[in-house]
Amino acid sequence: MVSTKDLASLVELVEAADGKLILLGDPHQLPSIDSGGLFHRIVADDHGVVTDLADINQRQKHDLDREALRQLRTGNIDQAVFDYTEAGRVHIGHDRARTMTDLVDAWWRDTRANGVDAVRMLSGRRSDVDMLNHLARARMESEGLLAGPALETRAGMRFQAGDRIVVRTNWYAHADLRNGQTGTVSHVETESGQLTFRRDHDRVEVVLPRRYVDQSVDYGYAQTIHTAQGHTYDRVHLYVDQAMTAEHGYTGLSRATGETHIWMADPPGPVGDCGHLHCRPALENRIDTLIRQLSNSGVRPAATESPSAIHAMTDRELVDRRDQLARLFRDGPLNPLTPDSTAIDQPMTEAEVMARRSRWIDNHAHLVDEYSDVLQEIDRRVAARTVLWQIEPPDDLLAEIGPRSASLKPRGWDAAVAVYARTRLEVGPEVDLLDPAVRQAGAWRDIVLQPIETPAPTLRLTG
């Protein structure tokens, strides 16, 4: 999760000490919150410096969980979701409120068997975590597990002995408090506002002053996936919202030594909350939704993969990369004319074809973005050179169409310069466009002789 800026500082320190920097992490889990992506790129490129420890799994006890996580790591999302579903680990509710209520009921049953500190509810969004926490605390209160006086914070939260809490601010000088540490409240002082809790990982009793409680203490029955990364629980209940990404899902699914259960609500249709058939188009199956979300990476590309790297490409490199990506898309499932090996034995319905294409796009989203960036860079260079060559036409352009004058149609002359600029980018500077053997030569020459009905889609000089 180290950011690019922090990683650069570490590299400088290690180089100054003539030392060795070892990065340890999982590229399938959550990336840096700040600008990052370098760790994922290093692992993807390898270059002989990456040691894969994926086969050393010391957390999950059940073969089902080990195999499902392996399938997620290798990109076989369909099989992983199928395994979870067949094992009864995927629960789909009618709406958000009912699904969360059922989730808390299942959490409560697990806490009775494993202990309240061993079972955790996780979600990606803060709003979902807040609702789960309030539902869980209400259950604890109704069962008589919260005792003694209540300490109310400025935010309106009430803490009693027995409450589960999580701290949200690092305070190293005070018992080495760190963001994400959890524990159980053992005592509250209503007059001073102090709260004492027993920390989970070392069972140490820590006293928190009122100012820290007001600003940095929250309920800990449910947590965000970000605060849970790096922690281990006996059982996990993962609430999947519509913004869940592959990294959120993998991190949440890999926190438990025992069973992990997935909970999803059936979201409303795309037109408000309307439930009528005429205003609610057919939605994809919820299992397909889960597969799509677990396939959709939220890792931002490193700076070396950003458009700045595309700007540094030569014309030839740009054209070659465009053609390479175009072939990939043409030969993939996006092309309806591409033969499908599965279609012969098992014909696919239209819905299955669309779902397959959607998953393919999600799995190759970074390539789609790159293709768009390459096309935009080509158009940018053509437009810039068109303006330049309208001012100072190259010799071969002048030799073929002559200078811009009143005897020529101005719009036709400008359009010819634009086509010349694109042709020159495509074939390179060394090709003689006046050579009759070059097919592209006639394309930009003949435009001058033809009537132009619409303006050329490039910048043009006026006056």
Number of C-alpha atoms within 10 A of each C-alpha: 20 19 16 18 11 12 17 12 10 14 14 11 13 13 11 9 9 9 10 9 12 8 11 11 15 18 18 18 22 23 24 16 13 13 18 22 23 22 22 21 15 15 17 11 11 12 8 7 10 14 9 10 10 10 8 7 11 8 16 20 14 11 9 15 22 17 15 21 23 17 17 21 18 10 14 15 23 18 15 21 23 16 18 17 15 9 11 11 16 19 15 14 17 12 13 18 13 12 19 21 16 14 24 22 15 13 22 18 13 19 16 10 10 13 12 19 16 16 26 24 26 26 26 23 18 13 11 19 22 19 15 26 22 15 18 25 23 13 16 17 14 10 9 10 13 20 14 12 14 17 22 15 17 11 9 9 14 15 26 22 20 21 23 26 24 23 23 19 15 14 13 9 7 11 12 9 17 15 14 22 19 26 27 23 22 19 23 21 15 13 8 10 18 17 23 18 24 19 18 14 10 8 11 12 17 18 18 20 14 19 13 16 21 17 14 15 22 23 24 26 27 31 27 22 26 19 16 21 16 12 13 18 18 20 21 26 25 26 26 22 19 14 10 20 21 24 23 25 27 18 19 29 22 24 25 23 18 17 19 25 23 23 21 24 20 16 15 15 16 13 10 9 11 12 13 9 9 8 13 15 12 11 13 12 12 14 16 18 16 23 22 24 24 25 25 21 21 15 21 18 15 16 14 12 15 14 16 11 10 18 15 10 14 12 19 13 13 20 17 13 18 19 13 13 16 14 11 13 17 14 14 17 20 17 11 12 10 11 12 13 9 9 11 9 8 8 12 14 10 9 12 13 16 15 18 17 17 16 23 17 20 19 17 16 15 17 15 16 12 19 19 13 18 22 14 13 18 19 14 13 15 23 18 14 21 26 19 16 16 19 12 11 18 12 9 13 20 13 11 15 18 13 15 17 9 7 7 14 16 17 21 24 24 24 24 24 31 26 21 24 22 20 18 20 19 16 16 13 11 7 10 14 22 16 11 10 10 13 10 18 20 15 14 23 22 13 19 20 13 10 10 15 8 8 12 17 9 18 17 20 13 6 2
